[in-house]
Amino acid sequence: MIEVTQGNSPLVLGLPHTGTDVPPEVWETLNETGRALADTDWHIHTLYDGVVEDVTTVRTPIHRYVIDVNRDPAGVSLYPGQNTTTLCPLTDFDGQGIYRDGAEPDEAEIIRRRDSYHAPYHAALMAELERVKAIHGFAILYDSHSIRGDIPFLFDGRLPDFNVGTNLGATCDPGIEAMTVAHCSAAEGYTSVLNGRFKGGWTTRHYGRPADGLHAIQMELAQATYCQESAPWTYQPERAEALRAHLTRILTDLQTWRPAA
């Protein structure tokens, strides 16, 4: 079941990758690597909880290994020519297989998962964006992510702490992008980049239609900013509180942003 908390500000937080639920019939097909669930956006829903008031959140409890709700439902790659994971991933972020031999989902199973988990998440997300847009005349989707900062299979070197994605400025008003980047750049002790390795996933690109009053921006955080980047992925409250102070500034400004008259 999709978890929705409704607020009345223009801001909607998407939480696509914090879930750890794996249905039994899928769990039985995963190997030891898959069952580690290593590529979870660990604790992201906890990190953002209470950062600002009156915000809408939409979260799926289903793990991304079952189906990745931030991938194109048609299976088109987000980053052609680069290593990435698919709609129903067959490998983890290190390129290691996650299924027992011969147990990978076939086309019929992928369609079943898409209909059962991907479609309901996006139906709920779209409903909330439309609801707050009806109140304010526009809506802002802030897609909330995190990832290990060192994954050679996906990118070279160490990932910056704040990774802002707007698909090269296409998914939101320039003022939203500039305001978010300014806060990230001003955060002492943190590094940041705009449209680097992560330019915004399918969700950001799909919903970001500024001309229609729908703005979308993705925030990919390096997990070391708030938790341990290896099992057991321990949440580190002191680091998290320092980061939450910066996230509060970002989300507060997004809530109060208004389009130019």
Secondary structure, DSSP 8 states (H G I E B T S, - for coil): --EEE--SSSEEEEE-S---B--HHHHTTB-HHHHTTTTS-TTHHHHHTTSSSS-EEEE--B-TTT--TTS-TT---SSTTS----SS-SB-TTS-B-B-TT-S--HHHHHHHIIIIIHHHHHHHHHHHHHHHHHHS-EEEEEEEEE-S--TTT-SS---SEEEE-TTTTSS-HHHHHHHHHHHHHSTT--EEESSS----HHHHHH-BGGGTEEEEEEEEEGGGTB-SSTT--B-HHHHHHHHHHHHHHHHHHHH-----
